[in-house]
Amino acid sequence: MSIRIRQARSADLGNICRLRLQRTAWLAARGSDQWTRQGRGLPIERFAHAVGRSVSAGETWVAEVGGEFAGTVTVNDRADPGLWSPREITDAVIVHYMIVDLRFAGYGVGRALLAHAAGLALVRQRDWVRLDAWTRNTELHRYYRSAGFRLARIANPAVSGPSAALFERRADSWDLPEPIVRLHLHADRGDPVP
């Protein structure tokens, strides 16, 4: 099974929102309030607006398996106030909204998206890949740990929202083949991929 990662287009926004709704329902069925209004998650309209801006800015990526939409991630250099320090943000790319279609769970799509973020970090000469995870979703915390991330800390609850579990992994800790780094370099500069 081959996973292809490409930059998201505005036409992908519907699929990205579909994944968010799919995962929210799946999490709720398991007792999690992640992404729900009760859990202080972004309503789908605000989520769509935020992701739409990120798609337009070239910060959102899509994973495809066999030509099918399998997952998404947004990677940029911004974080919610109070989570990471300015120095931590300057030295990292920040992962947001990583969602894998349930049909492709367990196929390595999430790990491929995280490796993609690491490639972007290396091209941008950043040392870290950082993210915030839903504070009460310990299953998600286990996933990030199994993907090589370490829990840096839980952010101060007075200044953060429901995603205050801060995880990080060194960008150079992934074993990325040279063609992937070269691909990121060209894509990040807007050049045609060789």
MIDOSE-1310 file (N, C-alpha, C; in nm, 2 decimals, decimal comma, always signed):
residues 194
msir	+0,08/-0,12/+0,00/+0,00/+0,00/+0,00/+0,09/+0,12/+0,00; +0,06/+0,21/-0,09/+0,14/+0,33/-0,11/+0,06/+0,45/-0,06; +0,13/+0,53/+0,02/+0,06/+0,66/+0,08/+0,12/+0,77/+0,00; +0,04/+0,85/-0,06/+0,09/+0,97/-0,14/+0,04/+1,09/-0,06
irqa	+0,13/+1,19/-0,04/+0,09/+1,31/+0,04/+0,11/+1,43/-0,06; +0,01/+1,51/-0,07/+0,01/+1,63/-0,15/-0,05/+1,74/-0,08; -0,02/+1,86/-0,13/-0,08/+1,98/-0,07/-0,23/+1,98/-0,10; -0,30/+2,03/+0,00/-0,45/+2,03/-0,01/-0,49/+2,14/-0,10
rsad	-0,60/+2,12/-0,16/-0,67/+2,23/-0,25/-0,80/+2,26/-0,19; -0,86/+2,37/-0,23/-0,98/+2,42/-0,18/-1,09/+2,31/-0,20; -1,08/+2,24/-0,30/-1,18/+2,13/-0,33/-1,18/+2,02/-0,22; -1,07/+2,01/-0,14/-1,05/+1,91/-0,04/-1,12/+1,95/+0,09
lgni	-1,17/+2,07/+0,11/-1,22/+2,11/+0,23/-1,34/+2,03/+0,28; -1,43/+1,99/+0,19/-1,54/+1,91/+0,22/-1,50/+1,77/+0,28; -1,40/+1,71/+0,22/-1,35/+1,58/+0,27/-1,28/+1,60/+0,41; -1,21/+1,71/+0,43/-1,15/+1,74/+0,56/-1,25/+1,75/+0,66
crlr	-1,36/+1,83/+0,63/-1,47/+1,84/+0,73/-1,54/+1,71/+0,76; -1,56/+1,63/+0,65/-1,62/+1,50/+0,67/-1,54/+1,41/+0,77; -1,40/+1,42/+0,75/-1,32/+1,34/+0,84/-1,33/+1,39/+0,99; -1,34/+1,52/+1,00/-1,36/+1,58/+1,14/-1,49/+1,53/+1,20
lqrt	-1,60/+1,54/+1,13/-1,73/+1,49/+1,18/-1,72/+1,34/+1,21; -1,66/+1,26/+1,12/-1,65/+1,12/+1,14/-1,57/+1,09/+1,27; -1,46/+1,15/+1,28/-1,38/+1,12/+1,40/-1,45/+1,17/+1,53; -1,51/+1,29/+1,52/-1,58/+1,34/+1,64/-1,69/+1,24/+1,69
awla	-1,77/+1,18/+1,59/-1,87/+1,08/+1,63/-1,80/+0,96/+1,68; -1,69/+0,91/+1,62/-1,62/+0,79/+1,67/-1,57/+0,81/+1,81; -1,51/+0,93/+1,84/-1,46/+0,96/+1,97/-1,58/+0,96/+2,07; -1,69/+1,03/+2,04/-1,80/+1,04/+2,13/-1,86/+0,91/+2,16
args	-1,86/+0,81/+2,06/-1,91/+0,68/+2,09/-1,82/+0,61/+2,19; -1,70/+0,65/+2,21/-1,61/+0,59/+2,30/-1,59/+0,67/+2,43; -1,68/+0,77/+2,45/-1,69/+0,84/+2,57/-1,60/+0,97/+2,58; -1,54/+1,01/+2,46/-1,45/+1,12/+2,46/-1,53/+1,25/+2,42
dqwt	-1,50/+1,36/+2,48/-1,56/+1,49/+2,44/-1,47/+1,56/+2,34; -1,37/+1,50/+2,29/-1,28/+1,57/+2,19/-1,36/+1,62/+2,07; -1,33/+1,75/+2,04/-1,39/+1,82/+1,93/-1,54/+1,85/+1,94; -1,60/+1,81/+2,06/-1,74/+1,84/+2,07/-1,76/+1,98/+2,13
rqgr	-1,88/+2,04/+2,11/-1,90/+2,17/+2,18/-1,90/+2,16/+2,33; -1,95/+2,05/+2,38/-1,94/+2,03/+2,53/-1,80/+2,03/+2,58; -1,71/+1,98/+2,50/-1,57/+1,97/+2,53/-1,49/+2,10/+2,50; -1,56/+2,20/+2,45/-1,50/+2,32/+2,41/-1,42/+2,31/+2,28
glpi	-1,46/+2,22/+2,19/-1,40/+2,20/+2,06/-1,46/+2,31/+1,96; -1,38/+2,33/+1,86/-1,43/+2,43/+1,76/-1,55/+2,37/+1,69; -1,66/+2,45/+1,68/-1,77/+2,41/+1,60/-1,73/+2,38/+1,46; -1,80/+2,30/+1,38/-1,75/+2,26/+1,25/-1,74/+2,38/+1,16
erfa	-1,83/+2,48/+1,18/-1,82/+2,60/+1,09/-1,69/+2,67/+1,11; -1,65/+2,69/+1,24/-1,52/+2,76/+1,27/-1,40/+2,67/+1,23; -1,41/+2,54/+1,24/-1,31/+2,45/+1,20/-1,29/+2,46/+1,05; -1,40/+2,46/+0,97/-1,40/+2,48/+0,83/-1,33/+2,61/+0,79
havg	-1,37/+2,71/+0,86/-1,31/+2,84/+0,83/-1,16/+2,84/+0,85; -1,12/+2,79/+0,97/-0,97/+2,79/+1,00/-0,89/+2,70/+0,90; -0,95/+2,58/+0,87/-0,88/+2,50/+0,78/-0,88/+2,56/+0,64; -0,99/+2,62/+0,60/-0,99/+2,69/+0,47/-0,88/+2,79/+0,46
rsvs	-0,86/+2,87/+0,56/-0,75/+2,97/+0,56/-0,61/+2,90/+0,55; -0,60/+2,78/+0,62/-0,47/+2,71/+0,61/-0,45/+2,64/+0,47; -0,56/+2,60/+0,41/-0,55/+2,55/+0,27/-0,50/+2,66/+0,18; -0,56/+2,77/+0,19/-0,52/+2,89/+0,10/-0,38/+2,93/+0,13
aget	-0,33/+2,91/+0,25/-0,19/+2,95/+0,28/-0,09/+2,84/+0,25; -0,14/+2,73/+0,20/-0,05/+2,62/+0,16/+0,01/+2,54/+0,28; -0,07/+2,54/+0,39/-0,02/+2,48/+0,51/-0,09/+2,34/+0,54; -0,19/+2,31/+0,46/-0,26/+2,18/+0,48/-0,22/+2,08/+0,37
wvae	-0,21/+1,96/+0,42/-0,17/+1,84/+0,33/-0,27/+1,73/+0,34; -0,28/+1,65/+0,24/-0,37/+1,54/+0,23/-0,29/+1,42/+0,20; -0,33/+1,31/+0,27/-0,28/+1,18/+0,24/-0,38/+1,10/+0,15; -0,33/+1,03/+0,05/-0,42/+0,95/-0,03/-0,36/+0,81/-0,04
vgge	-0,45/+0,71/-0,03/-0,41/+0,57/-0,05/-0,49/+0,52/-0,17; -0,42/+0,47/-0,27/-0,49/+0,42/-0,39/-0,58/+0,53/-0,45; -0,54/+0,65/-0,44/-0,62/+0,76/-0,50/-0,74/+0,81/-0,41; -0,76/+0,74/-0,30/-0,87/+0,78/-0,20/-0,82/+0,87/-0,09
fagt	-0,90/+0,97/-0,06/-0,87/+1,06/+0,05/-0,86/+0,98/+0,18; -0,74/+0,98/+0,24/-0,72/+0,90/+0,36/-0,69/+0,97/+0,49; -0,65/+1,10/+0,48/-0,61/+1,18/+0,60/-0,57/+1,32/+0,56; -0,55/+1,39/+0,67/-0,51/+1,53/+0,65/-0,43/+1,58/+0,77
vtvn	-0,35/+1,68/+0,75/-0,27/+1,75/+0,85/-0,24/+1,89/+0,81; -0,24/+1,98/+0,91/-0,20/+2,12/+0,88/-0,07/+2,14/+0,96; +0,03/+2,20/+0,89/+0,16/+2,22/+0,95/+0,20/+2,37/+0,93; +0,22/+2,44/+1,04/+0,26/+2,58/+1,03/+0,35/+2,62/+1,14
drad	+0,37/+2,75/+1,17/+0,45/+2,79/+1,28/+0,37/+2,87/+1,38; +0,25/+2,83/+1,40/+0,16/+2,90/+1,50/+0,10/+2,80/+1,60; +0,08/+2,85/+1,71/+0,01/+2,77/+1,82/-0,08/+2,86/+1,90; -0,18/+2,80/+1,96/-0,27/+2,87/+2,05/-0,19/+2,94/+2,16
pglw	-0,23/+3,06/+2,19/-0,16/+3,14/+2,30/-0,15/+3,06/+2,43; -0,03/+3,07/+2,49/-0,01/+3,00/+2,62/+0,04/+2,86/+2,61; +0,04/+2,80/+2,49/+0,08/+2,66/+2,49/+0,23/+2,65/+2,48; +0,29/+2,70/+2,38/+0,44/+2,69/+2,36/+0,49/+2,83/+2,38
spre	+0,62/+2,84/+2,42/+0,68/+2,97/+2,44/+0,72/+3,02/+2,30; +0,74/+3,15/+2,28/+0,79/+3,20/+2,15/+0,92/+3,13/+2,10; +1,01/+3,10/+2,19/+1,13/+3,03/+2,15/+1,10/+2,89/+2,10; +1,01/+2,82/+2,17/+0,97/+2,69/+2,12/+0,90/+2,69/+1,99
itda	+0,82/+2,79/+1,96/+0,76/+2,80/+1,83/+0,86/+2,84/+1,72; +0,95/+2,92/+1,75/+1,05/+2,96/+1,65/+1,13/+2,84/+1,60; +1,15/+2,75/+1,69/+1,24/+2,63/+1,66/+1,16/+2,51/+1,62; +1,04/+2,53/+1,57/+0,96/+2,41/+1,54/+0,86/+2,44/+1,43
vivh	+0,81/+2,33/+1,37/+0,68/+2,34/+1,30/+0,58/+2,28/+1,39; +0,46/+2,33/+1,38/+0,35/+2,30/+1,47/+0,24/+2,22/+1,39; +0,21/+2,10/+1,44/+0,11/+2,01/+1,37/-0,03/+2,04/+1,43; -0,13/+2,06/+1,34/-0,27/+2,08/+1,38/-0,36/+1,99/+1,30
ymiv	-0,47/+1,96/+1,35/-0,58/+1,89/+1,28/-0,54/+1,77/+1,20; -0,46/+1,68/+1,26/-0,43/+1,56/+1,20/-0,54/+1,46/+1,22; -0,60/+1,42/+1,11/-0,72/+1,33/+1,11/-0,70/+1,22/+1,00; -0,72/+1,10/+1,04/-0,71/+0,99/+0,95/-0,85/+0,93/+0,93
dlrf	-0,89/+0,90/+0,81/-1,02/+0,84/+0,78/-1,02/+0,70/+0,85; -1,13/+0,67/+0,91/-1,14/+0,54/+0,99/-1,11/+0,42/+0,89; -1,14/+0,43/+0,77/-1,12/+0,32/+0,67/-0,97/+0,29/+0,66; -0,89/+0,39/+0,69/-0,74/+0,37/+0,68/-0,67/+0,37/+0,81
agyg	-0,74/+0,36/+0,92/-0,68/+0,35/+1,05/-0,59/+0,22/+1,06; -0,47/+0,23/+1,11/-0,38/+0,12/+1,12/-0,29/+0,09/+1,00; -0,30/+0,18/+0,90/-0,23/+0,16/+0,78/-0,10/+0,25/+0,77; -0,08/+0,33/+0,88/+0,04/+0,41/+0,88/+0,02/+0,55/+0,82
vgra	-0,10/+0,59/+0,80/-0,13/+0,72/+0,74/-0,09/+0,83/+0,83; -0,13/+0,82/+0,96/-0,09/+0,92/+1,06/+0,06/+0,93/+1,07; +0,13/+0,82/+1,07/+0,28/+0,83/+1,08/+0,34/+0,89/+0,96; +0,28/+0,86/+0,84/+0,33/+0,93/+0,72/+0,31/+1,08/+0,72
llah	+0,19/+1,12/+0,77/+0,17/+1,26/+0,78/+0,26/+1,33/+0,88; +0,29/+1,26/+0,99/+0,39/+1,32/+1,09/+0,53/+1,32/+1,03; +0,57/+1,22/+0,95/+0,70/+1,22/+0,89/+0,70/+1,34/+0,78; +0,59/+1,36/+0,72/+0,58/+1,47/+0,63/+0,61/+1,60/+0,70
aagl	+0,55/+1,62/+0,82/+0,58/+1,74/+0,90/+0,73/+1,75/+0,93; +0,79/+1,64/+0,96/+0,93/+1,64/+0,99/+1,01/+1,68/+0,87; +0,98/+1,64/+0,75/+1,04/+1,68/+0,63/+1,03/+1,83/+0,61; +0,91/+1,88/+0,64/+0,89/+2,03/+0,63/+0,98/+2,10/+0,73
alvr	+0,99/+2,05/+0,85/+1,07/+2,11/+0,96/+1,22/+2,11/+0,91; +1,27/+2,00/+0,86/+1,41/+2,00/+0,82/+1,44/+2,10/+0,71; +1,34/+2,11/+0,61/+1,36/+2,21/+0,50/+1,36/+2,35/+0,56; +1,28/+2,38/+0,66/+1,27/+2,51/+0,72/+1,37/+2,53/+0,82
qrdw	+1,46/+2,44/+0,84/+1,57/+2,44/+0,94/+1,52/+2,46/+1,08; +1,41/+2,38/+1,11/+1,36/+2,38/+1,24/+1,40/+2,25/+1,31; +1,42/+2,25/+1,44/+1,47/+2,13/+1,51/+1,36/+2,04/+1,56; +1,24/+2,09/+1,57/+1,13/+2,01/+1,64/+1,00/+2,01/+1,56
vrld	+0,93/+1,90/+1,58/+0,79/+1,89/+1,54/+0,71/+1,89/+1,67; +0,62/+1,98/+1,69/+0,55/+2,00/+1,81/+0,40/+2,00/+1,78; +0,32/+1,96/+1,88/+0,18/+1,95/+1,87/+0,11/+1,96/+2,00; -0,01/+2,00/+2,00/-0,09/+1,99/+2,13/-0,20/+1,89/+2,10
awtr	-0,22/+1,80/+2,20/-0,33/+1,70/+2,19/-0,43/+1,72/+2,30; -0,55/+1,67/+2,27/-0,66/+1,68/+2,36/-0,62/+1,63/+2,50; -0,63/+1,71/+2,60/-0,57/+1,68/+2,73/-0,62/+1,55/+2,79; -0,75/+1,53/+2,78/-0,81/+1,41/+2,84/-0,81/+1,28/+2,75
ntel	-0,76/+1,29/+2,63/-0,76/+1,17/+2,54/-0,63/+1,10/+2,56; -0,62/+1,01/+2,66/-0,50/+0,94/+2,69/-0,47/+0,84/+2,58; -0,57/+0,79/+2,51/-0,54/+0,70/+2,40/-0,46/+0,77/+2,29; -0,50/+0,90/+2,26/-0,42/+0,98/+2,17/-0,28/+1,00/+2,22
hryy	-0,26/+1,02/+2,34/-0,13/+1,04/+2,40/-0,05/+0,92/+2,38; -0,10/+0,80/+2,40/-0,03/+0,67/+2,37/+0,01/+0,67/+2,22; -0,08/+0,71/+2,13/-0,05/+0,70/+1,99/+0,07/+0,79/+1,96; +0,08/+0,91/+2,01/+0,19/+1,00/+1,99/+0,32/+0,95/+2,05
rsag	+0,31/+0,89/+2,17/+0,43/+0,83/+2,23/+0,48/+0,71/+2,14; +0,39/+0,63/+2,09/+0,43/+0,52/+2,00/+0,49/+0,57/+1,87; +0,45/+0,69/+1,83/+0,51/+0,75/+1,71/+0,64/+0,83/+1,74; +0,69/+0,81/+1,86/+0,82/+0,87/+1,89/+0,82/+1,01/+1,96
frla	+0,70/+1,06/+1,99/+0,69/+1,19/+2,05/+0,71/+1,17/+2,20; +0,75/+1,27/+2,27/+0,75/+1,27/+2,42/+0,66/+1,38/+2,47; +0,60/+1,36/+2,58/+0,52/+1,46/+2,64/+0,61/+1,56/+2,71; +0,60/+1,69/+2,65/+0,69/+1,79/+2,71/+0,63/+1,85/+2,84
rian	+0,49/+1,86/+2,84/+0,43/+1,91/+2,96/+0,28/+1,92/+2,93; +0,20/+1,94/+3,03/+0,06/+1,99/+3,02/+0,06/+2,14/+3,04; +0,01/+2,21/+2,95/+0,01/+2,36/+2,96/-0,07/+2,40/+3,08; -0,05/+2,52/+3,12/-0,12/+2,58/+3,23/-0,27/+2,59/+3,19
pavs	-0,36/+2,53/+3,27/-0,50/+2,53/+3,23/-0,56/+2,67/+3,23; -0,50/+2,76/+3,29/-0,56/+2,90/+3,30/-0,54/+2,97/+3,16; -0,45/+2,93/+3,08/-0,42/+3,00/+2,96/-0,44/+2,91/+2,83; -0,49/+2,79/+2,85/-0,51/+2,71/+2,73/-0,65/+2,65/+2,72
gpsa	-0,68/+2,59/+2,61/-0,81/+2,53/+2,59/-0,80/+2,38/+2,62; -0,89/+2,30/+2,56/-0,90/+2,16/+2,59/-0,78/+2,07/+2,54; -0,70/+2,13/+2,45/-0,58/+2,06/+2,40/-0,46/+2,12/+2,46; -0,42/+2,07/+2,58/-0,31/+2,12/+2,65/-0,20/+2,02/+2,68
alfe	-0,21/+1,90/+2,62/-0,10/+1,80/+2,63/+0,00/+1,83/+2,52; +0,11/+1,88/+2,56/+0,21/+1,92/+2,46/+0,32/+1,82/+2,43; +0,32/+1,77/+2,30/+0,41/+1,67/+2,26/+0,51/+1,72/+2,16; +0,63/+1,66/+2,16/+0,74/+1,71/+2,07/+0,83/+1,59/+2,03
rrad	+0,89/+1,60/+1,91/+0,98/+1,51/+1,86/+1,08/+1,58/+1,78; +1,21/+1,55/+1,79/+1,31/+1,61/+1,71/+1,29/+1,58/+1,56; +1,30/+1,68/+1,48/+1,28/+1,66/+1,34/+1,38/+1,57/+1,27; +1,50/+1,57/+1,33/+1,61/+1,48/+1,27/+1,60/+1,34/+1,32
swdl	+1,50/+1,31/+1,40/+1,49/+1,17/+1,45/+1,42/+1,08/+1,36; +1,35/+1,13/+1,26/+1,29/+1,04/+1,16/+1,40/+1,00/+1,06; +1,38/+0,88/+1,01/+1,47/+0,83/+0,90/+1,40/+0,86/+0,77; +1,42/+0,98/+0,72/+1,36/+1,02/+0,60/+1,45/+1,00/+0,48
pepi	+1,40/+0,93/+0,38/+1,49/+0,92/+0,26/+1,51/+1,05/+0,19; +1,63/+1,07/+0,13/+1,66/+1,20/+0,06/+1,56/+1,25/-0,04; +1,50/+1,16/-0,12/+1,39/+1,21/-0,21/+1,28/+1,28/-0,14; +1,24/+1,24/-0,02/+1,13/+1,30/+0,05/+1,18/+1,44/+0,09
vrlh	+1,30/+1,46/+0,14/+1,35/+1,59/+0,18/+1,36/+1,68/+0,06; +1,40/+1,63/-0,05/+1,41/+1,71/-0,17/+1,27/+1,75/-0,22; +1,18/+1,66/-0,21/+1,04/+1,69/-0,25/+0,99/+1,80/-0,16; +1,01/+1,80/-0,03/+0,97/+1,90/+0,06/+1,03/+2,04/+0,03
lhad	+1,16/+2,03/-0,01/+1,23/+2,15/-0,04/+1,17/+2,22/-0,16; +1,14/+2,15/-0,26/+1,08/+2,21/-0,38/+0,94/+2,25/-0,35; +0,86/+2,17/-0,28/+0,72/+2,21/-0,25/+0,71/+2,33/-0,16; +0,80/+2,34/-0,07/+0,80/+2,45/+0,03/+0,83/+2,58/-0,04
rgdp	+0,92/+2,58/-0,15/+0,95/+2,70/-0,22/+0,86/+2,73/-0,33; +0,76/+2,64/-0,35/+0,67/+2,65/-0,46/+0,72/+2,61/-0,60; +0,84/+2,55/-0,60/+0,90/+2,50/-0,72/+0,83/+2,38/-0,77; +0,84/+2,35/-0,90/+0,79/+2,22/-0,95/+0,87/+2,11/-0,89
vp	+0,81/+2,00/-0,85/+0,88/+1,89/-0,80/+0,96/+1,82/-0,91; +1,09/+1,79/-0,88/+1,17/+1,72/-0,99/+1,13/+1,58/-1,01
